[in-house]
């Protein structure tokens, strides 16, 4: 008799030096991070272990961010770390310093963790090669945003009890979305079926090579899904080029009551924020506490970031089977 | 007073002149004056006798697509250094692209290239002229004056030629010079450079250039060639569809020639891996089916020429995020060995050597070949001696290299340019 285990039992633990993306992670490593995050999510803020006591975390954001940076900051502080926010807009980067020189400079300050957001794909990886600190990817260009995907996965797991076997639709501007890329990688690794929905200009057919189903019509793609994940559309950058207008986008790709009715009755609505009400999502759905878990995604964001910091600090070796 | 030099005990290999066997040559001044088979006693009246010890003597290699860093970026490589690196790689003639800064769009700039390489310490440095001023695709460059100054042909560098009316006027006018125009550069306005659209681009979160970009440019340019009757050379065909378009055009009887780069015949986009900027090239590396089509194109003669597409880039412009990195790789020193490796992939030795010698000579109307009265441009090489390619063994100042640790064969022993020994392996 062979006994089959869910994919999450393979390589349970976490031994990476950096968290650069979902791509390098094994299902067991993702499951480990989610389990720890689930534990942190249940704690009162004062109860968290001071796993990062005496450590220094530098938040290095080359792109503007309020929510992600705050979330990393709060997560690190709950674990007892000292957090420094580097305001890149006023730093030497604006004076022409290269990324590598910035890395050298920061390295000399001996931080223990560096959280980086950068506008170009692969830039965080490049930094990680030059630094002694643990590097966490807070979003690199259109490449990956691993902690957002982990927060989304934890939110799904809390409501559905599992990820394996679910059907998830990710809708909107897939092409420019690091959130979509990290999510589709994570969800597939954990056994979910992923559908991508968007207009051809924002969803190239080449994504089929990543093992997902590509839909260009919302009504077909949403049918019987367990999760509807909406993405932010940068209307101001796209109107007239990649899409004709915001209102046309909402007409064909916006999430309203009629469209949501095509999904399973207990389907969850998610959005990584910030939302454009009336462009990709109708206001009443965003605020519907029965189906929308958008606020919970933010809350889980802090928990998974705590889990990531802790995992990097302790580097628990993987085991082959999860302890009962 | 010139000396007579005898090179004996070599294997002559020059398919265009029907040589494939033991023999030797006699050089006098800058010319070959005699070619003989076997090992006869012509030695008697030579001043200098060189024993080739059975190595292979080839017509000097011609690399018809090299990017100069001078003027503009001398810190990467001067013209003199390019000439010496080429000689080290067995290349006797370099044909440079005009896209320097400023571009080679005036006759003085053509003179400057040969002037800067003087000293006889390296390959013969030739250049193409810019088709449009500054390679910007707007105004016609002084094509007639460039030709008079010695430009071997025209190109717009890596930039597409510009709007249709500009390109058709430029080609129409270029016809009057009788020189070849290099065409088929894909439109850079499509997508982000450096990576081909498709699975890899989707994985890496990069826009990627659509695979169609190259073949659409080639097909457009083929129509313009048909319309204007200009002599055209599609020098960097790197996709399966591009090779097919060239094959069809040749079958239609269009008098065009074509070529490809060594990287696109030996590497795929796998080399880009995790944002390796050294493998960021222009045109971008492609999936294996394109590489196979390119090799097949070389094997069946659809692609006439093979080039190094040498482009030195310093670390500061490669050790940056992928999107910021400049495309290009160095190639002069390893070009010959990598070209020979294609023999194991189905391209005959005769085809390969033609692609490096007689084919580019024909395209750019250069004298070449092992025959009496041809220029004494010769490459002596041991085609079978194994070597391991390594960055540590490069003499280039720039190290944007993609073949670390790759086993290869073919070692250049001597390079002659105009009868002068410009490189000798120690």
Interface residues (C-beta under 8 A of the other chain):
Chain A: X23 X98 X99 X100 X118 X120 X121 X122 X123 X125 X126 X140 X141 X142 X143 X144 X175 X178 X181 X204 X206 X207 X209 X210
Chain B: X197 X198 X199 X201 X202 X203 X204 X205 X206 X207 X208 X274 X275 X316 X319 X320 X321 X322 X323 X324
